[in-house]
Each structure stands twice: as C-alpha cells, then as structure tokens.
C-alpha cells in the first residue's frame, strides 16, 4: 500500500447484478487498498429485485468503507451515476460499472495523471460488440463531438476519474446513458482538462447489457436533444444585455 495523499471514492451503479457484485466488490477493495486506506466504495443500487440489493448490504456489513445507496425503484443509469457523484466524499471521485469492464488496478495507474489534469477517462483499445452496437456508438460519438465540442475517443466508457472540486461545476441532468456525454460536454463547457488513457475492455461475464436496444438508443438521443436545447437557452440568456435601471 502506498501513502497516497488524497482520499478516494469509487462507485458503481448496480441493477440486478447478483453474479457480478461480490467479485467486483472484493477486487475493488484489493485495488484501492493497494493505493491507500483512505477510500470509500459506494454501491448504487438502482432498484434491484434479484437479491443483489441484499447482497450489497451483506458486503457493507463486512467493511465500513463499503456503503450502499438504494433507489426505491429503478430510475435509470444516468440517475444512478448522478447519485454516486452527489454522495461521494473523496478528493477524487472514480466510477465504473458493476460488471467490471476494466481491470480495477488501472485506477491506481490513472491517478498520477490527475496531478496534471482535471479529468481522466479511459478508451477501449479492443472493443467489438456487434454491428448494431457499433452503429449506435459511432453515431452517438459523432453527434456529441459535433454538437457539444467534445474531443474524446470513447465517450461512454465507464472508466472516469475527476477531482471533487471541478465535479461540482458540472450541471448534470441525464437519466439515460447520455450521462457520460453530458459529463464530458459539461467538462468542455467548463474548460476542464481531460487526459485519455488506453485500457483493455473486459466483456460482460454474466447476463446481458441493459443498453443494447432500440428503446435505450431512442431515449439517449432524446436526452441529447433536450441537453442541446438547454445549452442553447442558457447561451441566449447570457447574450441578452442587462437593461439600464431607470430612476425617477
């Protein structure tokens, strides 16, 4: 264990991930303990019904650094991430997914980059999940780059680290997987510096992704449109000159 000078929060959203949750949490403890003892792990239970919500509580009882935050009902991936960011106490806030899409030891390798950047994000060097997912991803990434000025290779990959202070500048509202695009768009709007780190992607071991559907894609693009409109409205308000005060 190194004597890392900053406190860490690692969180991951969970929705019916009983088979992944235990191994994921044990590896998270090992990975963070190799860096510092000053950390917390937040499990964001987004209304699970498969018993993983009970398993999360059992895991929390074994170690005070593990905390569970429950949504009473499933509210979606974006809300789960926003809950994690809102409840994190660490100087540095990190998140990934409960199906462990990346070797968690890479978070320790990413930390030195935060000495020079506000945000560190991972991009997959070996991704392939079928033609439909490929088409969605390419279209989505292109739109986020064009509409919001985001310059990133892999916008939606769940390997992101950010300092607590700049995190509080981000105005995040998405409920869909557009939350990642909104996160980086807000980072660009606030002129945060971003380091991109290559990582090897680990495919899901159990179950299927909740994102690989036309319904999920439609919801994502609807939220992207809503965010674009909010940005336009905000920019228009900023351009309106203040009216001189009349004294009589």
C-alpha positions as a Markdown table, in Angstrom:
| # | Residue | x | y | z |
|---|---|---|---|---|
| 1 | Unk | 0.0 | 0.0 | 0.0 |
| 2 | Unk | 1.3 | 3.4 | -1.0 |
| 3 | Unk | 0.8 | 6.6 | 1.1 |
| 4 | Unk | -1.4 | 8.4 | -1.4 |
| 5 | Unk | -2.1 | 11.9 | -0.2 |
| 6 | Unk | -5.7 | 12.2 | -1.4 |
| 7 | Unk | -8.9 | 10.4 | -0.4 |
| 8 | Unk | -10.7 | 8.3 | -3.0 |
| 9 | Unk | -14.3 | 7.4 | -3.8 |
| 10 | Unk | -15.0 | 4.6 | -6.2 |
| 11 | Unk | -18.7 | 4.0 | -7.0 |
| 12 | Unk | -20.5 | 1.7 | -9.4 |
| 13 | Unk | -24.2 | 1.5 | -10.3 |
| 14 | Unk | -26.0 | -1.8 | -9.9 |
| 15 | Unk | -29.3 | -3.1 | -11.3 |
| 16 | Unk | -29.8 | -6.9 | -10.9 |
| 17 | Unk | -26.1 | -7.8 | -10.8 |
| 18 | Unk | -26.0 | -10.5 | -8.2 |
| 19 | Unk | -23.4 | -12.7 | -10.0 |
| 20 | Unk | -21.1 | -9.7 | -10.6 |
| 21 | Unk | -21.4 | -7.8 | -7.4 |
| 22 | Unk | -19.4 | -10.0 | -5.0 |
| 23 | Unk | -16.3 | -10.5 | -7.1 |
| 24 | Unk | -16.5 | -6.8 | -8.3 |
| 25 | Unk | -16.5 | -5.5 | -4.7 |
| 26 | Unk | -13.7 | -7.8 | -3.5 |
| 27 | Unk | -11.5 | -6.7 | -6.4 |
| 28 | Unk | -12.4 | -3.1 | -5.7 |
| 29 | Unk | -11.2 | -3.4 | -2.1 |
| 30 | Unk | -8.0 | -5.0 | -3.3 |
| 31 | Unk | -7.3 | -2.4 | -5.9 |
| 32 | Unk | -8.0 | 0.6 | -3.7 |
| 33 | Unk | -6.1 | -0.9 | -0.7 |
| 34 | Unk | -3.0 | -1.1 | -2.9 |
| 35 | Unk | -3.1 | 2.7 | -3.2 |
| 36 | Unk | -4.4 | 4.0 | 0.2 |
| 37 | Unk | -6.5 | 3.1 | 3.2 |
| 38 | Unk | -8.3 | 6.4 | 2.8 |
| 39 | Unk | -11.1 | 5.4 | 0.5 |
| 40 | Unk | -14.8 | 4.6 | 0.2 |
| 41 | Unk | -16.7 | 2.3 | -2.1 |
| 42 | Unk | -20.3 | 3.3 | -3.0 |
| 43 | Unk | -22.6 | 0.7 | -4.4 |
| 44 | Unk | -25.5 | 2.5 | -6.1 |
| 45 | Unk | -28.4 | 0.0 | -6.1 |
| 46 | Unk | -30.9 | 1.3 | -8.8 |
| 47 | Unk | -33.9 | -0.6 | -7.5 |
| 48 | Unk | -32.6 | -4.2 | -7.9 |
| 49 | Unk | -35.0 | -7.1 | -7.4 |
| 50 | Unk | -32.8 | -10.2 | -7.9 |
| 51 | Unk | -31.3 | -10.3 | -4.4 |
| 52 | Unk | -28.3 | -8.2 | -5.3 |
| 53 | Unk | -29.7 | -5.4 | -3.1 |
| 54 | Unk | -29.5 | -7.7 | -0.1 |
| 55 | Unk | -26.0 | -9.0 | -1.1 |
| 56 | Unk | -24.9 | -5.4 | -1.2 |
| 57 | Unk | -26.0 | -4.8 | 2.4 |
| 58 | Unk | -24.1 | -8.0 | 3.4 |
| 59 | Unk | -21.0 | -6.8 | 1.8 |
| 60 | Unk | -21.3 | -3.4 | 3.5 |
| 61 | Unk | -21.5 | -5.1 | 6.9 |
| 62 | Unk | -18.1 | -6.8 | 6.3 |
| 63 | Unk | -16.2 | -3.5 | 5.8 |
| 64 | Unk | -17.1 | 0.1 | 6.9 |
| 65 | Unk | -15.6 | 1.5 | 3.8 |
| 66 | Unk | -18.3 | -0.1 | 1.7 |
| 67 | Unk | -21.6 | 1.9 | 1.6 |
| 68 | Unk | -24.8 | 1.1 | -0.2 |
| 69 | Unk | -27.3 | 3.7 | -1.5 |
| 70 | Unk | -30.6 | 2.3 | -2.6 |
| 71 | Unk | -33.1 | 3.8 | -5.1 |
| 72 | Unk | -36.6 | 2.6 | -4.1 |
| 73 | Unk | -37.3 | 1.9 | -7.8 |
| 74 | Unk | -35.3 | 1.7 | -11.0 |
| 75 | Unk | -34.5 | 5.2 | -12.1 |
| 76 | Unk | -32.0 | 4.6 | -14.9 |
| 77 | Unk | -28.3 | 4.6 | -15.4 |
| 78 | Unk | -28.0 | 8.4 | -15.5 |
| 79 | Unk | -29.7 | 8.9 | -12.2 |
| 80 | Unk | -27.6 | 6.1 | -10.7 |
| 81 | Unk | -24.4 | 7.9 | -11.7 |
| 82 | Unk | -25.7 | 11.3 | -10.5 |
| 83 | Unk | -26.5 | 9.7 | -7.1 |
| 84 | Unk | -22.9 | 8.4 | -7.0 |
| 85 | Unk | -21.3 | 11.7 | -7.8 |
| 86 | Unk | -23.6 | 13.6 | -5.4 |
| 87 | Unk | -22.8 | 11.2 | -2.5 |
| 88 | Unk | -19.1 | 10.9 | -3.0 |
| 89 | Unk | -16.9 | 12.4 | -0.3 |
| 90 | Unk | -13.4 | 11.6 | -1.7 |
| 91 | Unk | -11.0 | 14.3 | -3.0 |
| 92 | Unk | -11.0 | 12.2 | -6.2 |
| 93 | Unk | -14.2 | 10.5 | -7.5 |
| 94 | Unk | -14.0 | 7.5 | -9.8 |
| 95 | Unk | -16.6 | 5.3 | -11.3 |
| 96 | Unk | -17.0 | 2.2 | -13.4 |
| 97 | Unk | -19.7 | -0.5 | -14.0 |
| 98 | Unk | -20.6 | -3.4 | -11.7 |
| 99 | Unk | -19.8 | -6.0 | -14.4 |
| 100 | Unk | -16.1 | -4.9 | -14.2 |
| 101 | Unk | -15.5 | -3.8 | -17.7 |
| 102 | Unk | -11.8 | -2.9 | -16.9 |
| 103 | Unk | -9.1 | -4.2 | -14.6 |
| 104 | Unk | -9.7 | -2.2 | -11.5 |
| 105 | Unk | -5.9 | -1.9 | -10.8 |
| 106 | Unk | -5.9 | 0.6 | -13.7 |
| 107 | Unk | -7.5 | 3.2 | -11.5 |
| 108 | Unk | -4.2 | 3.3 | -9.5 |
| 109 | Unk | -2.3 | 3.7 | -12.7 |
| 110 | Unk | -4.6 | 6.6 | -13.7 |
| 111 | Unk | -4.2 | 8.6 | -10.5 |
| 112 | Unk | -0.8 | 10.2 | -11.4 |
| 113 | Unk | -2.4 | 11.8 | -14.5 |
| 114 | Unk | -4.7 | 13.8 | -12.2 |
| 115 | Unk | -1.7 | 15.7 | -11.0 |
| 116 | Unk | -1.8 | 17.5 | -14.3 |
| 117 | Unk | -5.4 | 17.1 | -15.5 |
| 118 | Unk | -8.9 | 17.7 | -14.1 |
| 119 | Unk | -10.4 | 14.5 | -15.5 |
| 120 | Unk | -9.0 | 11.1 | -16.7 |
| 121 | Unk | -11.1 | 8.9 | -18.9 |
| 122 | Unk | -10.4 | 5.5 | -20.4 |
| 123 | Unk | -10.9 | 4.5 | -24.0 |
| 124 | Unk | -11.2 | 0.9 | -25.2 |
| 125 | Unk | -8.5 | -0.5 | -27.4 |
| 126 | Unk | -10.2 | -3.8 | -28.2 |
| 127 | Unk | -13.9 | -3.2 | -28.4 |
| 128 | Unk | -16.3 | -5.2 | -30.6 |
| 129 | Unk | -19.9 | -5.8 | -29.5 |
| 130 | Unk | -21.7 | -6.4 | -32.8 |
| 131 | Unk | -22.8 | -4.3 | -35.8 |
| 132 | Unk | -25.8 | -2.7 | -34.1 |
| 133 | Unk | -23.9 | -1.5 | -31.1 |
| 134 | Unk | -21.1 | -0.4 | -33.4 |
| 135 | Unk | -23.5 | 1.8 | -35.4 |
| 136 | Unk | -25.2 | 3.3 | -32.3 |
| 137 | Unk | -21.8 | 4.0 | -30.8 |
| 138 | Unk | -20.3 | 5.7 | -33.9 |
| 139 | Unk | -23.4 | 7.8 | -34.5 |
| 140 | Unk | -23.7 | 8.8 | -30.8 |
| 141 | Unk | -20.0 | 9.7 | -30.5 |
| 142 | Unk | -20.1 | 11.8 | -33.7 |
| 143 | Unk | -23.1 | 13.7 | -32.6 |
| 144 | Unk | -21.7 | 14.5 | -29.2 |
| 145 | Unk | -18.5 | 15.7 | -30.8 |
| 146 | Unk | -20.3 | 17.9 | -33.3 |
| 147 | Unk | -23.0 | 19.3 | -31.1 |
| 148 | Unk | -21.0 | 19.9 | -27.8 |
| 149 | Unk | -17.4 | 20.2 | -28.8 |
| 150 | Unk | -16.3 | 17.0 | -27.0 |
| 151 | Unk | -13.0 | 15.6 | -28.2 |
| 152 | Unk | -12.8 | 12.1 | -26.9 |
| 153 | Unk | -12.2 | 8.7 | -28.5 |
| 154 | Unk | -14.7 | 6.7 | -26.4 |
| 155 | Unk | -17.3 | 9.0 | -24.7 |
| 156 | Unk | -19.4 | 6.4 | -22.9 |
| 157 | Unk | -16.8 | 4.1 | -21.5 |
| 158 | Unk | -17.3 | 3.6 | -17.7 |
| 159 | Unk | -13.8 | 4.5 | -16.6 |
| 160 | Unk | -13.7 | 8.1 | -15.4 |
| 161 | Unk | -11.9 | 9.9 | -12.6 |
| 162 | Unk | -12.4 | 13.6 | -11.6 |
| 163 | Unk | -11.4 | 15.9 | -8.8 |
| 164 | Unk | -14.2 | 16.7 | -6.4 |
| 165 | Unk | -13.9 | 20.5 | -6.9 |
| 166 | Unk | -14.4 | 20.6 | -10.7 |
| 167 | Unk | -17.0 | 17.9 | -10.4 |
| 168 | Unk | -19.3 | 20.4 | -8.5 |
| 169 | Unk | -19.2 | 22.7 | -11.5 |
| 170 | Unk | -20.9 | 20.2 | -13.8 |
| 171 | Unk | -24.7 | 20.6 | -14.4 |
| 172 | Unk | -25.8 | 17.0 | -14.9 |
| 173 | Unk | -29.4 | 16.0 | -15.5 |
| 174 | Unk | -29.4 | 13.0 | -17.9 |
| 175 | Unk | -31.2 | 9.8 | -16.9 |
| 176 | Unk | -30.0 | 7.7 | -19.8 |
| 177 | Unk | -26.5 | 6.6 | -20.9 |
| 178 | Unk | -26.2 | 10.1 | -22.3 |
| 179 | Unk | -25.0 | 10.9 | -18.8 |
| 180 | Unk | -21.4 | 10.2 | -20.0 |
| 181 | Unk | -21.8 | 12.5 | -23.0 |
| 182 | Unk | -23.3 | 15.2 | -20.8 |
| 183 | Unk | -20.5 | 14.7 | -18.3 |
| 184 | Unk | -17.8 | 15.4 | -21.0 |
| 185 | Unk | -19.9 | 18.1 | -22.6 |
| 186 | Unk | -20.1 | 19.9 | -19.2 |
| 187 | Unk | -16.4 | 19.3 | -18.7 |
| 188 | Unk | -15.7 | 21.0 | -22.1 |
| 189 | Unk | -18.1 | 23.9 | -21.3 |
| 190 | Unk | -16.2 | 24.5 | -18.0 |
| 191 | Unk | -12.8 | 24.2 | -19.8 |
| 192 | Unk | -11.7 | 21.2 | -17.7 |
| 193 | Unk | -8.6 | 19.5 | -18.9 |
| 194 | Unk | -9.0 | 15.8 | -19.9 |
| 195 | Unk | -6.5 | 13.0 | -20.2 |
| 196 | Unk | -7.4 | 9.9 | -22.3 |
| 197 | Unk | -5.9 | 6.6 | -21.2 |
| 198 | Unk | -5.9 | 3.4 | -23.2 |
| 199 | Unk | -7.4 | 0.4 | -21.5 |
| 200 | Unk | -8.3 | -3.2 | -22.3 |
| 201 | Unk | -12.0 | -3.8 | -22.3 |
| 202 | Unk | -13.3 | -6.9 | -20.4 |
| 203 | Unk | -16.6 | -8.2 | -21.8 |
| 204 | Unk | -19.5 | -8.9 | -19.5 |
| 205 | Unk | -19.3 | -12.4 | -17.9 |
| 206 | Unk | -23.0 | -12.8 | -16.9 |
| 207 | Unk | -26.3 | -11.6 | -18.3 |
| 208 | Unk | -26.9 | -9.1 | -21.0 |
| 209 | Unk | -26.4 | -5.3 | -21.2 |
| 210 | Unk | -29.4 | -3.2 | -20.5 |
| 211 | Unk | -28.3 | -0.7 | -23.1 |
| 212 | Unk | -28.3 | -2.7 | -26.3 |
| 213 | Unk | -31.9 | -1.9 | -27.5 |
| 214 | Unk | -33.6 | 0.5 | -29.8 |
| 215 | Unk | -35.6 | 1.9 | -26.9 |
| 216 | Unk | -32.4 | 2.7 | -25.0 |
| 217 | Unk | -30.9 | 4.3 | -28.1 |
| 218 | Unk | -34.1 | 6.4 | -28.6 |
| 219 | Unk | -34.1 | 7.6 | -25.0 |
| 220 | Unk | -30.4 | 8.5 | -25.3 |
| 221 | Unk | -30.9 | 10.7 | -28.4 |
| 222 | Unk | -34.0 | 12.3 | -26.9 |
| 223 | Unk | -31.9 | 13.4 | -23.9 |
| 224 | Unk | -29.1 | 14.6 | -26.1 |
| 225 | Unk | -31.6 | 16.8 | -27.9 |
| 226 | Unk | -33.0 | 18.1 | -24.6 |
| 227 | Unk | -29.5 | 19.0 | -23.4 |
| 228 | Unk | -28.7 | 20.8 | -26.7 |
| 229 | Unk | -31.9 | 22.9 | -26.2 |
| 230 | Unk | -30.9 | 23.7 | -22.6 |
| 231 | Unk | -27.5 | 24.8 | -23.8 |
| 232 | Unk | -29.0 | 27.0 | -26.5 |
| 233 | Unk | -31.4 | 28.6 | -24.0 |
| 234 | Unk | -28.6 | 29.2 | -21.5 |
| 235 | Unk | -26.4 | 30.8 | -24.2 |
| 236 | Unk | -29.2 | 33.0 | -25.4 |
| 237 | Unk | -29.9 | 34.2 | -21.8 |
| 238 | Unk | -26.2 | 35.1 | -21.4 |
| 239 | Unk | -26.3 | 37.1 | -24.6 |
| 240 | Unk | -29.2 | 39.3 | -23.6 |
| 241 | Unk | -27.8 | 42.7 | -22.4 |
| 242 | Unk | -28.9 | 43.9 | -19.0 |
| 243 | Unk | -31.4 | 46.7 | -19.1 |
| 244 | Unk | -30.4 | 50.1 | -17.6 |
| 245 | Unk | -32.1 | 50.9 | -14.3 |
| 246 | Unk | -34.4 | 53.9 | -14.5 |
| 247 | Unk | -34.6 | 56.2 | -11.6 |
| 248 | Unk | -37.4 | 58.7 | -11.3 |
